[in-house]
Amino acid sequence: MKSGVPDVLVFTPAPRGGGPCAVELKRTRGGQVSATQHAWLDALAKCGWHVYVARGADEAIKQLQALGY
């Protein structure tokens, strides 16, 4: 794995529209997105991916459910 790649990559297009999804997971408190991680998220967004930074698993699940996964 390359440095900065998001923790969760869902290659199947979102059921509620749009492209695939990338989620960077962070602790609910603290945890910062590095410059390398920002660069990956920005590059994926420019390619039509849904990109999110989730603070904890519950937030990640909510984001994925909102997209229809």
WOJO-V902387 format. One record per backbone hydrogen bond with DSSP energy under -0.5 kcal/mol. CO is the residue of the C=O (numbers start at 1). NH is the residue of the N-H. If there is no record, write none. Layout:
co={CO CO}
nh={NH NH}
This chain:
co={2 8 9 10 14 19 20 21 22 23 23 24 26 32 34 35 36 37 38 39 40 41 42 43 44 44 45 48 49 50 52 52 54 54 56 57 58 59 60 61 62 63 64 65 67}
nh={5 23 11 21 17 14 50 10 52 8 25 54 56 34 38 39 40 41 42 43 44 45 46 47 47 49 48 19 51 22 24 54 26 56 60 61 62 63 64 65 66 67 69 68 16}
